[in-house]
Amino acid sequence: MKRRSFFTKINNWVIYILLTSAVAGVVIASIVLIDYLRKEEIKRIELFATAIKYQQEEIIEDPIALDLLLQISKTNNTIPVIVTDKNKIPIGPDFQKNIPEKIQQDPKKMLALLRKMEGSYRPIELQMPDGNNQYVFYTNSNLLNNLRYSPYILGLLILAYIFFSFWFLRTIKKTDEGYVWAGLAKETAHQIGTPLSSMIGWITILRMENENSEGVKEIENDINRLKTISERFSKIGSVPELKDLNINETLQQNYDYLKSRISKKVIFRLILPKQEILVPHNRILLSWVMENIVKNAVDSMKGEGRLEIELYEKNKYTVIDFKDSGAGMTNYQSRNAFKPGYSTKKRGWGLGLSLAKRVIKEYHNGDIKIAQTEVGKGSTFRIIIKNS
């Protein structure tokens, strides 16, 4: 079991690393692509600035070359550009491209845009023959600005999709496991019920022969216990009826039953408050949980030690502590104690604590946990249920 858990953990880490690498790869590839587009825009602006300079200098006499430069200046339909004089004052509307009209008409907004452009990219200086140099201010196109955030948005969407997929698959798995446990429990109840009916008939015959026989009484007690166990299994998978009952009585009844059946070398104590505590619970299922915890504690102590059950109230909750002097657990063992199929014992299927957790959390809306454990010094299991 430990070996399988180890390899499962390794596989989970491998999947996690692969998925993280895939998301990081998509984000990095998007960033590289956007950086490439940004550099291409800069090249276009440099070519645009060169075209403007040659048009103003009128040093090219070839009409085909002039037409080509004119076409270059006209092809910029996305990148905001403002051409200024040497004092960085806009020359005029003819030397502005892709600037909103409301900004062109407002000098303050125009100056603010120039400062923003200068903060993004260093303006291109055009060396003019007469010394009246000009500057070409520019910034990213709206498309490039919007694309800047796309890698991170895409990465978040991929992560969200992955997490949702894992959650969905895990929910389906838990649902399937629930159906398996419920079916197994009901089938067990059915299988127990057949010989149990026969045993009830035989005990009736034996009682007729010797009603006061001590052996008959003990067998009858065990048959009643089997009936209780069968009823417990039959309730798994269905919604149990919770009643406001005195939980002191529930603990006392189970304590009396278990005390006579566990090792005499175990010092078994039950500490109850003097006042009654009414808690909505199903007596049959809760007694099953207690029996599982007690049997695990006795196994942990190897039939010799101290086991103490204490019931008390804390705020609006009822708390039941099961404290043993057994072998205790490591951090790994305590983390996995309630998982289906996990067991530190050579015998058993590792279902007891898993079913106990289901009974407390799903049926009683409470909590069950390992409050304290230390290797060689024992453990404390804690059940918490809200009062009525």
Short mmCIF file of the C-alpha atoms (twelve columns), coordinates in Angstrom:
data_MODEL
# 
_entry.id   MODEL 
# 
loop_
_atom_site.group_PDB 
_atom_site.id 
_atom_site.type_symbol 
_atom_site.label_atom_id 
_atom_site.label_alt_id 
_atom_site.label_comp_id 
_atom_site.label_asym_id 
_atom_site.label_seq_id 
_atom_site.Cartn_x 
_atom_site.Cartn_y 
_atom_site.Cartn_z 
_atom_site.pdbx_PDB_model_num 
ATOM 1   C CA . MET A 1   0.000   0.000   0.000   1 
ATOM 2   C CA . LYS A 2   2.818   2.401   0.887   1 
ATOM 3   C CA . ARG A 3   4.665   1.507   -2.324  1 
ATOM 4   C CA . ARG A 4   1.570   2.168   -4.411  1 
ATOM 5   C CA . SER A 5   0.986   5.474   -2.609  1 
ATOM 6   C CA . PHE A 6   4.626   6.460   -3.233  1 
ATOM 7   C CA . PHE A 7   4.396   5.786   -6.982  1 
ATOM 8   C CA . THR A 8   1.005   7.507   -7.128  1 
ATOM 9   C CA . LYS A 9   2.541   10.566  -5.483  1 
ATOM 10  C CA . ILE A 10  5.467   10.519  -7.960  1 
ATOM 11  C CA . ASN A 11  3.040   10.261  -10.900 1 
ATOM 12  C CA . ASN A 12  1.025   13.188  -9.560  1 
ATOM 13  C CA . TRP A 13  4.171   15.305  -9.380  1 
ATOM 14  C CA . VAL A 14  5.153   14.319  -12.933 1 
ATOM 15  C CA . ILE A 15  1.687   15.308  -14.206 1 
ATOM 16  C CA . TYR A 16  1.851   18.570  -12.246 1 
ATOM 17  C CA . ILE A 17  5.287   19.442  -13.691 1 
ATOM 18  C CA . LEU A 18  4.190   18.588  -17.243 1 
ATOM 19  C CA . LEU A 19  1.032   20.695  -16.991 1 
ATOM 20  C CA . THR A 20  2.937   23.598  -15.432 1 
ATOM 21  C CA . SER A 21  5.548   23.370  -18.191 1 
ATOM 22  C CA . ALA A 22  2.816   23.365  -20.845 1 
ATOM 23  C CA . VAL A 23  1.164   26.476  -19.390 1 
ATOM 24  C CA . ALA A 24  4.549   28.210  -19.013 1 
ATOM 25  C CA . GLY A 25  5.417   27.247  -22.600 1 
ATOM 26  C CA . VAL A 26  2.197   28.786  -23.944 1 
ATOM 27  C CA . VAL A 27  2.770   31.994  -21.952 1 
ATOM 28  C CA . ILE A 28  6.439   32.289  -23.027 1 
ATOM 29  C CA . ALA A 29  5.576   31.600  -26.676 1 
ATOM 30  C CA . SER A 30  2.908   34.314  -26.565 1 
ATOM 31  C CA . ILE A 31  5.332   36.785  -24.975 1 
ATOM 32  C CA . VAL A 32  7.960   36.037  -27.646 1 
ATOM 33  C CA . LEU A 33  5.364   36.518  -30.404 1 
ATOM 34  C CA . ILE A 34  4.197   39.838  -28.952 1 
ATOM 35  C CA . ASP A 35  7.802   41.036  -28.605 1 
ATOM 36  C CA . TYR A 36  8.335   40.130  -32.265 1 
ATOM 37  C CA . LEU A 37  5.249   42.142  -33.274 1 
ATOM 38  C CA . ARG A 38  6.471   45.086  -31.185 1 
ATOM 39  C CA . LYS A 39  9.851   45.073  -32.952 1 
ATOM 40  C CA . GLU A 40  8.105   44.859  -36.328 1 
ATOM 41  C CA . GLU A 41  6.057   47.952  -35.445 1 
ATOM 42  C CA . ILE A 42  9.252   49.812  -34.532 1 
ATOM 43  C CA . LYS A 43  10.727  48.907  -37.930 1 
ATOM 44  C CA . ARG A 44  7.584   50.157  -39.649 1 
ATOM 45  C CA . ILE A 45  7.808   53.468  -37.780 1 
ATOM 46  C CA . GLU A 46  11.502  53.856  -38.685 1 
ATOM 47  C CA . LEU A 47  10.606  53.265  -42.338 1 
ATOM 48  C CA . PHE A 48  7.672   55.676  -41.970 1 
ATOM 49  C CA . ALA A 49  9.998   58.354  -40.510 1 
ATOM 50  C CA . THR A 50  12.456  57.890  -43.368 1 
ATOM 51  C CA . ALA A 51  9.635   58.327  -45.915 1 
ATOM 52  C CA . ILE A 52  8.508   61.555  -44.251 1 
ATOM 53  C CA . LYS A 53  12.048  62.915  -44.230 1 
ATOM 54  C CA . TYR A 54  12.666  62.257  -47.928 1 
ATOM 55  C CA . GLN A 55  9.315   63.709  -48.893 1 
ATOM 56  C CA . GLN A 56  10.086  66.954  -47.100 1 
ATOM 57  C CA . GLU A 57  13.649  67.200  -48.435 1 
ATOM 58  C CA . GLU A 58  12.416  66.523  -52.005 1 
ATOM 59  C CA . ILE A 59  15.825  65.115  -52.932 1 
ATOM 60  C CA . ILE A 60  14.401  62.127  -54.765 1 
ATOM 61  C CA . GLU A 61  13.438  62.993  -58.343 1 
ATOM 62  C CA . ASP A 62  12.354  59.513  -59.447 1 
ATOM 63  C CA . PRO A 63  8.508   59.592  -59.476 1 
ATOM 64  C CA . ILE A 64  8.327   55.842  -58.838 1 
ATOM 65  C CA . ALA A 65  10.501  56.178  -55.722 1 
ATOM 66  C CA . LEU A 66  8.463   59.162  -54.512 1 
ATOM 67  C CA . ASP A 67  5.248   57.227  -55.038 1 
ATOM 68  C CA . LEU A 68  6.709   54.318  -53.067 1 
ATOM 69  C CA . LEU A 69  7.583   56.586  -50.135 1 
ATOM 70  C CA . LEU A 70  4.099   58.079  -50.259 1 
ATOM 71  C CA . GLN A 71  2.565   54.612  -50.142 1 
ATOM 72  C CA . ILE A 72  4.758   53.680  -47.152 1 
ATOM 73  C CA . SER A 73  3.551   56.727  -45.204 1 
ATOM 74  C CA . LYS A 74  -0.056  55.866  -46.026 1 
ATOM 75  C CA . THR A 75  0.134   52.217  -45.010 1 
ATOM 76  C CA . ASN A 76  0.357   53.051  -41.322 1 
ATOM 77  C CA . ASN A 77  -3.267  52.711  -40.214 1 
ATOM 78  C CA . THR A 78  -2.737  51.375  -36.700 1 
ATOM 79  C CA . ILE A 79  0.330   52.908  -35.006 1 
ATOM 80  C CA . PRO A 80  -0.240  56.340  -33.369 1 
ATOM 81  C CA . VAL A 81  2.360   58.856  -34.681 1 
ATOM 82  C CA . ILE A 82  2.933   62.564  -34.027 1 
ATOM 83  C CA . VAL A 83  5.649   64.567  -35.835 1 
ATOM 84  C CA . THR A 84  6.937   67.616  -33.966 1 
ATOM 85  C CA . ASP A 85  9.450   70.384  -34.578 1 
ATOM 86  C CA . LYS A 86  12.756  70.667  -32.755 1 
ATOM 87  C CA . ASN A 87  10.940  72.176  -29.741 1 
ATOM 88  C CA . LYS A 88  8.686   69.097  -29.603 1 
ATOM 89  C CA . ILE A 89  5.599   70.999  -30.648 1 
ATOM 90  C CA . PRO A 90  3.254   69.163  -33.060 1 
ATOM 91  C CA . ILE A 91  3.646   70.439  -36.629 1 
ATOM 92  C CA . GLY A 92  0.030   69.939  -37.666 1 
ATOM 93  C CA . PRO A 93  -2.745  67.455  -38.465 1 
ATOM 94  C CA . ASP A 94  -1.051  66.417  -41.727 1 
ATOM 95  C CA . PHE A 95  1.839   65.017  -39.657 1 
ATOM 96  C CA . GLN A 96  -0.288  62.992  -37.267 1 
ATOM 97  C CA . LYS A 97  -1.499  59.463  -37.809 1 
ATOM 98  C CA . ASN A 98  -4.093  57.423  -35.911 1 
ATOM 99  C CA . ILE A 99  -4.656  60.074  -33.240 1 
ATOM 100 C CA . PRO A 100 -8.278  60.436  -31.962 1 
ATOM 101 C CA . GLU A 101 -9.924  63.679  -33.056 1 
ATOM 102 C CA . LYS A 102 -10.794 64.712  -29.505 1 
ATOM 103 C CA . ILE A 103 -7.100  64.605  -28.587 1 
ATOM 104 C CA . GLN A 104 -6.056  66.559  -31.690 1 
ATOM 105 C CA . GLN A 105 -8.436  69.346  -30.741 1 
ATOM 106 C CA . ASP A 106 -7.210  69.588  -27.132 1 
ATOM 107 C CA . PRO A 107 -3.586  70.907  -26.727 1 
ATOM 108 C CA . LYS A 108 -3.366  69.646  -23.126 1 
ATOM 109 C CA . LYS A 109 -4.361  66.126  -24.105 1 
ATOM 110 C CA . MET A 110 -1.954  66.284  -27.047 1 
ATOM 111 C CA . LEU A 111 0.972   67.216  -24.741 1 
ATOM 112 C CA . ALA A 112 -0.030  64.476  -22.304 1 
ATOM 113 C CA . LEU A 113 -0.041  61.958  -25.150 1 
ATOM 114 C CA . LEU A 114 3.404   63.152  -26.288 1 
ATOM 115 C CA . ARG A 115 4.796   62.612  -22.757 1 
ATOM 116 C CA . LYS A 116 3.245   59.146  -22.689 1 
ATOM 117 C CA . MET A 117 4.758   58.311  -26.093 1 
ATOM 118 C CA . GLU A 118 8.162   59.545  -24.977 1 
ATOM 119 C CA . GLY A 119 7.878   57.337  -21.868 1 
ATOM 120 C CA . SER A 120 7.210   54.301  -24.050 1 
ATOM 121 C CA . TYR A 121 9.753   54.819  -26.846 1 
ATOM 122 C CA . ARG A 122 12.535  57.268  -27.536 1 
ATOM 123 C CA . PRO A 123 11.369  59.575  -30.384 1 
ATOM 124 C CA . ILE A 124 13.114  59.288  -33.750 1 
ATOM 125 C CA . GLU A 125 15.070  62.438  -34.660 1 
ATOM 126 C CA . LEU A 126 14.918  63.516  -38.308 1 
ATOM 127 C CA . GLN A 127 18.066  65.411  -39.393 1 
ATOM 128 C CA . MET A 128 16.887  68.160  -41.767 1 
ATOM 129 C CA . PRO A 129 19.242  70.102  -44.144 1 
ATOM 130 C CA . ASP A 130 18.159  73.491  -42.808 1 
ATOM 131 C CA . GLY A 131 18.879  72.473  -39.200 1 
ATOM 132 C CA . ASN A 132 15.212  72.517  -38.194 1 
ATOM 133 C CA . ASN A 133 15.240  68.944  -37.048 1 
ATOM 134 C CA . GLN A 134 12.008  67.105  -36.366 1 
ATOM 135 C CA . TYR A 135 10.969  64.320  -34.006 1 
ATOM 136 C CA . VAL A 136 8.687   61.371  -34.675 1 
ATOM 137 C CA . PHE A 137 6.804   60.312  -31.533 1 
ATOM 138 C CA . TYR A 138 5.013   56.967  -31.552 1 
ATOM 139 C CA . THR A 139 3.594   54.267  -29.283 1 
ATOM 140 C CA . ASN A 140 2.125   50.787  -29.538 1 
ATOM 141 C CA . SER A 141 -0.982  50.210  -31.618 1 
ATOM 142 C CA . ASN A 142 -4.207  49.385  -29.795 1 
ATOM 143 C CA . LEU A 143 -3.940  45.811  -31.049 1 
ATOM 144 C CA . LEU A 144 -0.463  45.368  -29.543 1 
ATOM 145 C CA . ASN A 145 -1.558  46.972  -26.249 1 
ATOM 146 C CA . ASN A 146 -4.428  44.535  -25.999 1 
ATOM 147 C CA . LEU A 147 -2.186  41.598  -26.877 1 
ATOM 148 C CA . ARG A 148 0.245   42.444  -24.064 1 
ATOM 149 C CA . TYR A 149 -2.113  40.970  -21.459 1 
ATOM 150 C CA . SER A 150 -3.254  38.024  -23.555 1 
ATOM 151 C CA . PRO A 151 -0.460  35.587  -22.465 1 
ATOM 152 C CA . TYR A 152 -1.378  35.993  -18.810 1 
ATOM 153 C CA . ILE A 153 -5.109  35.800  -19.494 1 
ATOM 154 C CA . LEU A 154 -4.541  32.731  -21.657 1 
ATOM 155 C CA . GLY A 155 -2.388  31.139  -18.942 1 
ATOM 156 C CA . LEU A 156 -5.043  31.795  -16.287 1 
ATOM 157 C CA . LEU A 157 -7.760  30.349  -18.535 1 
ATOM 158 C CA . ILE A 158 -5.691  27.210  -19.158 1 
ATOM 159 C CA . LEU A 159 -4.997  26.805  -15.433 1 
ATOM 160 C CA . ALA A 160 -8.672  27.347  -14.617 1 
ATOM 161 C CA . TYR A 161 -9.637  24.726  -17.195 1 
ATOM 162 C CA . ILE A 162 -7.102  22.248  -15.795 1 
ATOM 163 C CA . PHE A 163 -8.214  22.812  -12.186 1 
ATOM 164 C CA . PHE A 164 -11.868 22.510  -13.185 1 
ATOM 165 C CA . SER A 165 -11.125 19.270  -15.057 1 
ATOM 166 C CA . PHE A 166 -9.326  17.809  -12.041 1 
ATOM 167 C CA . TRP A 167 -12.163 18.885  -9.731  1 
ATOM 168 C CA . PHE A 168 -14.766 17.415  -12.078 1 
ATOM 169 C CA . LEU A 169 -12.921 14.090  -12.444 1 
ATOM 170 C CA . ARG A 170 -12.310 13.896  -8.700  1 
ATOM 171 C CA . THR A 171 -15.993 14.558  -8.011  1 
ATOM 172 C CA . ILE A 172 -16.985 11.789  -10.403 1 
ATOM 173 C CA . LYS A 173 -14.472 9.456   -8.772  1 
ATOM 174 C CA . LYS A 174 -15.802 10.226  -5.290  1 
ATOM 175 C CA . THR A 175 -19.364 9.692   -6.489  1 
ATOM 176 C CA . ASP A 176 -18.427 6.350   -8.021  1 
ATOM 177 C CA . GLU A 177 -16.603 5.357   -4.830  1 
ATOM 178 C CA . GLY A 178 -19.674 6.338   -2.826  1 
ATOM 179 C CA . TYR A 179 -21.865 4.079   -4.925  1 
ATOM 180 C CA . VAL A 180 -19.347 1.232   -4.574  1 
ATOM 181 C CA . TRP A 181 -19.202 1.583   -0.767  1 
ATOM 182 C CA . ALA A 182 -22.975 1.860   -0.507  1 
ATOM 183 C CA . GLY A 183 -23.499 -1.196  -2.719  1 
ATOM 184 C CA . LEU A 184 -20.887 -3.186  -0.791  1 
ATOM 185 C CA . ALA A 185 -22.448 -2.225  2.545   1 
ATOM 186 C CA . LYS A 186 -25.990 -3.147  1.471   1 
ATOM 187 C CA . GLU A 187 -24.825 -6.452  0.024   1 
ATOM 188 C CA . THR A 188 -23.008 -7.207  3.298   1 
ATOM 189 C CA . ALA A 189 -26.192 -6.447  5.247   1 
ATOM 190 C CA . HIS A 190 -28.117 -8.780  2.957   1 
ATOM 191 C CA . GLN A 191 -25.560 -11.592 3.346   1 
ATOM 192 C CA . ILE A 192 -25.530 -11.231 7.149   1 
ATOM 193 C CA . GLY A 193 -29.326 -11.219 7.281   1 
ATOM 194 C CA . THR A 194 -29.757 -14.725 5.814   1 
ATOM 195 C CA . PRO A 195 -27.861 -16.761 8.465   1 
ATOM 196 C CA . LEU A 196 -28.994 -14.312 11.141  1 
ATOM 197 C CA . SER A 197 -32.646 -15.210 10.555  1 
ATOM 198 C CA . SER A 198 -31.772 -18.875 11.015  1 
ATOM 199 C CA . MET A 199 -29.834 -18.158 14.227  1 
ATOM 200 C CA . ILE A 200 -32.796 -16.238 15.675  1 
ATOM 201 C CA . GLY A 201 -34.967 -19.323 15.096  1 
ATOM 202 C CA . TRP A 202 -32.469 -21.632 16.789  1 
ATOM 203 C CA . ILE A 203 -32.083 -19.339 19.823  1 
ATOM 204 C CA . THR A 204 -35.852 -19.397 20.227  1 
ATOM 205 C CA . ILE A 205 -35.760 -23.214 20.387  1 
ATOM 206 C CA . LEU A 206 -32.867 -23.185 22.874  1 
ATOM 207 C CA . ARG A 207 -34.675 -20.700 25.085  1 
ATOM 208 C CA . MET A 208 -37.686 -23.010 25.205  1 
ATOM 209 C CA . GLU A 209 -35.474 -25.842 26.481  1 
ATOM 210 C CA . ASN A 210 -33.645 -23.770 29.107  1 
ATOM 211 C CA . GLU A 211 -34.763 -20.168 29.368  1 
ATOM 212 C CA . ASN A 212 -32.330 -19.186 32.147  1 
ATOM 213 C CA . SER A 213 -29.219 -20.635 30.528  1 
ATOM 214 C CA . GLU A 214 -26.265 -18.229 30.728  1 
ATOM 215 C CA . GLY A 215 -24.998 -19.479 27.366  1 
ATOM 216 C CA . VAL A 216 -28.346 -18.781 25.713  1 
ATOM 217 C CA . LYS A 217 -28.314 -15.230 27.071  1 
ATOM 218 C CA . GLU A 218 -24.792 -14.561 25.737  1 
ATOM 219 C CA . ILE A 219 -25.669 -15.996 22.326  1 
ATOM 220 C CA . GLU A 220 -28.803 -13.828 22.298  1 
ATOM 221 C CA . ASN A 221 -26.699 -10.741 23.072  1 
ATOM 222 C CA . ASP A 222 -24.366 -11.529 20.183  1 
ATOM 223 C CA . ILE A 223 -27.302 -12.122 17.838  1 
ATOM 224 C CA . ASN A 224 -28.726 -8.730  18.806  1 
ATOM 225 C CA . ARG A 225 -25.304 -7.268  18.095  1 
ATOM 226 C CA . LEU A 226 -25.273 -8.889  14.660  1 
ATOM 227 C CA . LYS A 227 -28.692 -7.403  13.993  1 
ATOM 228 C CA . THR A 228 -27.291 -3.980  14.916  1 
ATOM 229 C CA . ILE A 229 -24.303 -4.490  12.599  1 
ATOM 230 C CA . SER A 230 -26.598 -5.549  9.758   1 
ATOM 231 C CA . GLU A 231 -28.719 -2.451  10.321  1 
ATOM 232 C CA . ARG A 232 -25.621 -0.259  10.249  1 
ATOM 233 C CA . PHE A 233 -24.569 -1.577  6.850   1 
ATOM 234 C CA . SER A 234 -28.088 -1.218  5.464   1 
ATOM 235 C CA . LYS A 235 -28.105 2.499   6.347   1 
ATOM 236 C CA . ILE A 236 -24.952 3.286   4.339   1 
ATOM 237 C CA . GLY A 237 -25.924 5.051   1.121   1 
ATOM 238 C CA . SER A 238 -29.294 6.215   2.418   1 
ATOM 239 C CA . VAL A 239 -30.102 9.376   4.370   1 
ATOM 240 C CA . PRO A 240 -30.290 8.381   8.067   1 
ATOM 241 C CA . GLU A 241 -32.813 9.825   10.491  1 
ATOM 242 C CA . LEU A 242 -31.204 12.109  13.078  1 
ATOM 243 C CA . LYS A 243 -32.934 12.496  16.431  1 
ATOM 244 C CA . ASP A 244 -32.217 14.774  19.377  1 
ATOM 245 C CA . LEU A 245 -30.945 12.125  21.775  1 
ATOM 246 C CA . ASN A 246 -28.891 12.218  24.938  1 
ATOM 247 C CA . ILE A 247 -25.421 11.464  23.621  1 
ATOM 248 C CA . ASN A 248 -24.300 10.478  27.140  1 
ATOM 249 C CA . GLU A 249 -26.530 7.409   26.874  1 
ATOM 250 C CA . THR A 250 -25.173 6.535   23.426  1 
ATOM 251 C CA . LEU A 251 -21.595 6.573   24.719  1 
ATOM 252 C CA . GLN A 252 -22.488 4.715   27.906  1 
ATOM 253 C CA . GLN A 253 -24.247 1.905   26.023  1 
ATOM 254 C CA . ASN A 254 -21.312 1.419   23.662  1 
ATOM 255 C CA . TYR A 255 -18.796 1.665   26.498  1 
ATOM 256 C CA . ASP A 256 -20.614 -1.056  28.454  1 
ATOM 257 C CA . TYR A 257 -20.707 -3.323  25.420  1 
ATOM 258 C CA . LEU A 258 -17.074 -2.788  24.377  1 
ATOM 259 C CA . LYS A 259 -15.623 -2.959  27.898  1 
ATOM 260 C CA . SER A 260 -16.696 -6.580  28.270  1 
ATOM 261 C CA . ARG A 261 -15.184 -7.517  24.903  1 
ATOM 262 C CA . ILE A 262 -11.760 -5.895  24.817  1 
ATOM 263 C CA . SER A 263 -8.609  -7.084  26.554  1 
ATOM 264 C CA . LYS A 264 -8.630  -6.928  30.346  1 
ATOM 265 C CA . LYS A 265 -5.123  -5.471  30.106  1 
ATOM 266 C CA . VAL A 266 -6.567  -2.287  28.652  1 
ATOM 267 C CA . ILE A 267 -7.492  0.297   31.288  1 
ATOM 268 C CA . PHE A 268 -10.714 1.550   29.711  1 
ATOM 269 C CA . ARG A 269 -12.326 4.744   31.076  1 
ATOM 270 C CA . LEU A 270 -15.339 6.818   30.089  1 
ATOM 271 C CA . ILE A 271 -15.616 10.431  31.288  1 
ATOM 272 C CA . LEU A 272 -19.085 11.949  30.952  1 
ATOM 273 C CA . PRO A 273 -20.438 15.331  32.100  1 
ATOM 274 C CA . LYS A 274 -23.112 15.339  34.788  1 
ATOM 275 C CA . GLN A 275 -25.679 17.145  32.661  1 
ATOM 276 C CA . GLU A 276 -27.436 15.653  29.646  1 
ATOM 277 C CA . ILE A 277 -26.266 16.733  26.208  1 
ATOM 278 C CA . LEU A 278 -28.842 16.579  23.442  1 
ATOM 279 C CA . VAL A 279 -27.246 16.116  20.040  1 
ATOM 280 C CA . PRO A 280 -29.014 15.271  16.754  1 
ATOM 281 C CA . HIS A 281 -27.504 11.915  15.802  1 
ATOM 282 C CA . ASN A 282 -28.256 8.435   14.625  1 
ATOM 283 C CA . ARG A 283 -27.448 6.152   17.537  1 
ATOM 284 C CA . ILE A 284 -26.720 3.078   15.413  1 
ATOM 285 C CA . LEU A 285 -24.295 4.830   13.047  1 
ATOM 286 C CA . LEU A 286 -22.554 6.843   15.760  1 
ATOM 287 C CA . SER A 287 -21.998 3.695   17.829  1 
ATOM 288 C CA . TRP A 288 -20.393 2.159   14.733  1 
ATOM 289 C CA . VAL A 289 -17.949 5.055   14.490  1 
ATOM 290 C CA . MET A 290 -17.057 4.725   18.180  1 
ATOM 291 C CA . GLU A 291 -16.555 0.987   17.845  1 
ATOM 292 C CA . ASN A 292 -14.193 1.486   14.866  1 
ATOM 293 C CA . ILE A 293 -12.081 4.029   16.720  1 
ATOM 294 C CA . VAL A 294 -11.922 1.917   19.887  1 
ATOM 295 C CA . LYS A 295 -10.919 -1.239  17.983  1 
ATOM 296 C CA . ASN A 296 -8.197  0.683   16.112  1 
ATOM 297 C CA . ALA A 297 -6.924  2.054   19.423  1 
ATOM 298 C CA . VAL A 298 -6.822  -1.425  20.997  1 
ATOM 299 C CA . ASP A 299 -4.958  -2.772  17.950  1 
ATOM 300 C CA . SER A 300 -2.515  0.135   18.179  1 
ATOM 301 C CA . MET A 301 -1.857  -0.718  21.862  1 
ATOM 302 C CA . LYS A 302 -1.574  -4.440  21.008  1 
ATOM 303 C CA . GLY A 303 -4.184  -5.227  23.636  1 
ATOM 304 C CA . GLU A 304 -2.408  -3.505  26.523  1 
ATOM 305 C CA . GLY A 305 -2.439  0.136   27.646  1 
ATOM 306 C CA . ARG A 306 -4.812  2.982   28.475  1 
ATOM 307 C CA . LEU A 307 -7.854  4.106   26.516  1 
ATOM 308 C CA . GLU A 308 -9.901  7.090   27.629  1 
ATOM 309 C CA . ILE A 309 -13.121 8.419   26.078  1 
ATOM 310 C CA . GLU A 310 -14.112 11.907  27.180  1 
ATOM 311 C CA . LEU A 311 -17.287 13.777  26.293  1 
ATOM 312 C CA . TYR A 312 -17.538 17.542  26.780  1 
ATOM 313 C CA . GLU A 313 -19.099 20.671  25.316  1 
ATOM 314 C CA . LYS A 314 -17.159 23.486  23.673  1 
ATOM 315 C CA . ASN A 315 -19.117 26.578  22.651  1 
ATOM 316 C CA . LYS A 316 -22.084 25.211  20.660  1 
ATOM 317 C CA . TYR A 317 -20.405 21.915  19.825  1 
ATOM 318 C CA . THR A 318 -20.144 18.494  21.432  1 
ATOM 319 C CA . VAL A 319 -16.659 16.998  21.420  1 
ATOM 320 C CA . ILE A 320 -15.719 13.341  21.930  1 
ATOM 321 C CA . ASP A 321 -12.030 12.559  22.461  1 
ATOM 322 C CA . PHE A 322 -10.610 9.031   22.161  1 
ATOM 323 C CA . LYS A 323 -7.151  9.070   23.730  1 
ATOM 324 C CA . ASP A 324 -4.978  5.940   23.628  1 
ATOM 325 C CA . SER A 325 -1.441  5.058   24.688  1 
ATOM 326 C CA . GLY A 326 -0.694  3.107   21.528  1 
ATOM 327 C CA . ALA A 327 2.053   3.253   18.917  1 
ATOM 328 C CA . GLY A 328 1.042   6.666   17.590  1 
ATOM 329 C CA . MET A 329 1.409   7.723   13.961  1 
ATOM 330 C CA . THR A 330 3.872   9.462   11.701  1 
ATOM 331 C CA . ASN A 331 2.829   12.575  9.777   1 
ATOM 332 C CA . TYR A 332 2.381   10.475  6.645   1 
ATOM 333 C CA . GLN A 333 0.173   7.962   8.448   1 
ATOM 334 C CA . SER A 334 -2.002  10.641  10.069  1 
ATOM 335 C CA . ARG A 335 -2.514  12.399  6.716   1 
ATOM 336 C CA . ASN A 336 -3.721  9.180   5.088   1 
ATOM 337 C CA . ALA A 337 -5.547  7.555   8.010   1 
ATOM 338 C CA . PHE A 338 -9.041  8.402   6.702   1 
ATOM 339 C CA . LYS A 339 -8.371  7.545   3.049   1 
ATOM 340 C CA . PRO A 340 -10.239 4.497   1.679   1 
ATOM 341 C CA . GLY A 341 -8.007  1.436   1.450   1 
ATOM 342 C CA . TYR A 342 -5.177  2.845   3.579   1 
ATOM 343 C CA . SER A 343 -4.133  0.639   6.495   1 
ATOM 344 C CA . THR A 344 -0.994  0.125   8.566   1 
ATOM 345 C CA . LYS A 345 -2.187  -3.342  9.630   1 
ATOM 346 C CA . LYS A 346 -1.475  -6.564  7.755   1 
ATOM 347 C CA . ARG A 347 -5.115  -7.585  8.018   1 
ATOM 348 C CA . GLY A 348 -8.117  -5.446  7.154   1 
ATOM 349 C CA . TRP A 349 -9.125  -3.440  4.093   1 
ATOM 350 C CA . GLY A 350 -8.633  0.038   5.516   1 
ATOM 351 C CA . LEU A 351 -12.348 0.881   5.364   1 
ATOM 352 C CA . GLY A 352 -13.185 1.491   9.040   1 
ATOM 353 C CA . LEU A 353 -11.940 5.056   9.452   1 
ATOM 354 C CA . SER A 354 -13.017 5.961   5.918   1 
ATOM 355 C CA . LEU A 355 -16.600 4.935   6.675   1 
ATOM 356 C CA . ALA A 356 -16.374 6.636   10.085  1 
ATOM 357 C CA . LYS A 357 -15.434 9.890   8.363   1 
ATOM 358 C CA . ARG A 358 -18.339 9.532   5.957   1 
ATOM 359 C CA . VAL A 359 -20.801 8.909   8.809   1 
ATOM 360 C CA . ILE A 360 -19.633 11.964  10.779  1 
ATOM 361 C CA . LYS A 361 -19.070 14.470  7.949   1 
ATOM 362 C CA . GLU A 362 -21.822 13.566  5.470   1 
ATOM 363 C CA . TYR A 363 -24.555 12.210  7.731   1 
ATOM 364 C CA . HIS A 364 -24.023 14.256  10.916  1 
ATOM 365 C CA . ASN A 365 -22.491 17.426  9.379   1 
ATOM 366 C CA . GLY A 366 -19.672 17.158  11.880  1 
ATOM 367 C CA . ASP A 367 -15.948 16.616  11.764  1 
ATOM 368 C CA . ILE A 368 -13.577 13.827  12.714  1 
ATOM 369 C CA . LYS A 369 -9.827  14.248  12.882  1 
ATOM 370 C CA . ILE A 370 -6.626  13.228  14.604  1 
ATOM 371 C CA . ALA A 371 -6.232  15.954  17.229  1 
ATOM 372 C CA . GLN A 372 -2.850  14.751  18.456  1 
ATOM 373 C CA . THR A 373 -0.457  11.921  17.732  1 
ATOM 374 C CA . GLU A 374 3.152   11.078  18.515  1 
ATOM 375 C CA . VAL A 375 5.087   7.966   17.607  1 
ATOM 376 C CA . GLY A 376 5.437   5.733   20.666  1 
ATOM 377 C CA . LYS A 377 3.115   7.863   22.822  1 
ATOM 378 C CA . GLY A 378 -0.342  7.351   21.363  1 
ATOM 379 C CA . SER A 379 -3.022  9.281   19.507  1 
ATOM 380 C CA . THR A 380 -6.166  11.289  20.168  1 
ATOM 381 C CA . PHE A 381 -9.076  11.007  17.739  1 
ATOM 382 C CA . ARG A 382 -11.661 13.786  17.995  1 
ATOM 383 C CA . ILE A 383 -15.301 13.876  16.889  1 
ATOM 384 C CA . ILE A 384 -17.062 17.253  16.746  1 
ATOM 385 C CA . ILE A 385 -20.849 17.527  16.279  1 
ATOM 386 C CA . LYS A 386 -22.986 20.637  16.549  1 
ATOM 387 C CA . ASN A 387 -25.511 20.701  19.393  1 
ATOM 388 C CA . SER A 388 -29.239 20.893  18.719  1 
# 
